Amino acid sequence: MQFLNPMILFGLAAAAVPLVLHFLSRRNVVDIRFAPMRFLLPTQERQMKRMSLRRLLLLLIRMAIVALVVMAVARPTLRAGLPQVISGSGGASVVLLIDESASMQAQITSGTVFDLALAEALGIVDALDAGDEIAVLGFASGARALFSEFIGNRDLVRASINGMQCTSEATNYQAALDAAREFLTRGTKARQEIYLIGDLQRTDVDSTAIARWQERQAGASPVAVYLRPVEPEAFVNRELAAVERPVALLRAGETTELDVDVAQDGRSEQAVPVFLDVAGVTIAETELVLPPMGTRRQSFPLTLPETGDLGTTARMRPDRYPLDDAMHAVLAVSDQVPVLMLRGIGQLPGEGDPLLFLLAALDPENSGTGRFAPRVEMAARFDLAILASTPVVMMVNPNELGAARRAGLTDYLEEGGTLLLFVGDPRVQRYVDGSLLPAWDLPGLGSFRENAQTRDRLEILAPQHPALKDFEAEARATLGEASLYNFYRLDDEFGTPLMAWADGGVAVTEAQVGEGRVILCAFDPAATSGDLVYSPMFLPLVQRLTGYLATAGWGRFGREFSVGERLSVEAPDDVSSESAFALVAGDGRRWPATLDASAQPARVRVEAVARAGLYDFEADGRRFATIAVNVDRAESRREWFTPERFGEVYADEDSPLRFLGLQGENVGEALRTAREGRPLHPLLLWMAGILMVIESFIARRVGSSGDGAREAVS
């Protein structure tokens, strides 16, 4: 319990007034004894004891009444959730954090959830004290300030809030809270408060990243964070959950399939029309019947035009959350995929050469005109500049790399390159835990087999993985017939295991290195390590893994982005710093782009776009790349934090951020309750009133005239 007017508590001294008056009103009486009185004394003594107790009770009640009235005037409050972080008068520095993320565009009866959030923010502004200074920040994937400093002009704050617009970006609460704390350093008030107004959309929580974020805040001054959730109305949401591109190399004139997943969260079947647009033209339409709380997949046949980037859009009719009713994808149509194959010093051509069988898998006819264009270089001497135009690198035994080329390959991976890595023959190179290129955070290697008497077989663990999903049961059984020896077992807690050994342990796993990917195979693709290389499944397995890495599109080779991300593509070879670059939307809107000549290779960049869609990069009026920008599908999750759960996720016992929900229909009353606590003065006044009734009753029983008469007799 705390008091809003603590100075008035000095008035508790007035509770002594009834005590002083009690002693001052006592009269000195003369004790006159006469003979008949001795028969009345026992009865009189008993009556006087009762009278004394009543007078004492009356005195205590009068003192309590005075004390309760004084305490009520001091305005006591009870703060059930958040203690007063920094007390004091003179106002507070207040930061309003208003959620502008994509989920706030969900429609309600009176507009959108974002409109409701703006109304709540205005209610908070109206309820703040006159001495408070205010800053307003909108946030989504990042945060932006509406003013450079705190201001006290309420009309300007209201006008700025009314002018805010919702974005299509994802939600990042950590970035928002960091920006608010940084802005509070500009405040002039001792008391600091943050008000977060939004739907509290649940985000993916990385416990490790949250722990590091909390560590960075250690030792900072405490700040009160008030959460005002704005709840969207209940409705059945249908969404384009995914568009899955073909993994294989796409060639002009060929026919492929584009898989579209549509989901709904309703409890009854829903019929949903789905459309496929290619290059701005609708080429297919179908109707899917979605099961309750379920997903359906539709495959659209697609004939590929000329070589280049092909923009596609899967869409359906908008519902009350229109941002997830369309999804864009770019298909890269090309003649061949360049693959750089790095040969170790000891890997000479012959039966024991692992590259012999890998080359045969990528170019079975040895014609140079297949889907893949392999190029063999020595691992210890290859030119790092080759990596700039290579979407896939293939290698056996990474220890053949020198320090400089290992660093160059690491940079290549972190920027979005891909690597199909085989660990090699363990009889030649034994790795210990953590020694397999630890800079890439790859798993430690476990035990290995050393002779042909101890064999093992491969089993597919992830049949729905894009690289493996087209293998039917018969193909998987054929793969399982091949045996291997001299292999490693991988750590099963690392990455995404794709294949395992029949006797236990992971054989193939997928790992992320920066923006790129590594598929790590814990065996040697040579005839000296088993008969897998002679299996009819070896060629499709290598081609599928290579095609997946080449066409998935990460980092600098990617063509798909999220709203709010920085956009960049590789610049054409025939441009210069004098060329004019632009990003062009489907409706003709244009944004200037810049050439980053310092990158290797040079890249064309645009900071970000605010809306999802297909965009073209142009150089001197000529289109050279198409990209797809989508809304983060986490914004369609329709799961929300409660204020209590939000506080548990983003704060620990040592955190300087103290979270409390602003509950109740009226945000002004909720704010006053959160700031001041629940008022107790009505309860105290009610108690004082009851005591006054009791005091009046007792006072009639102990009348002043009766008391005087009894004292005179005594």
Order of alpha helices (4+ residues) and beta strands (2+ residues): beta-alpha-alpha-beta-beta-beta-beta-alpha-beta-beta-alpha-alpha-beta-alpha-beta-beta-beta-beta-beta-beta-beta-beta-beta-alpha-beta-beta-alpha-beta-beta-beta-alpha-beta-beta-beta-beta-beta-alpha-beta-beta-beta-beta-beta-beta-beta-alpha-beta-alpha-beta-alpha-alpha
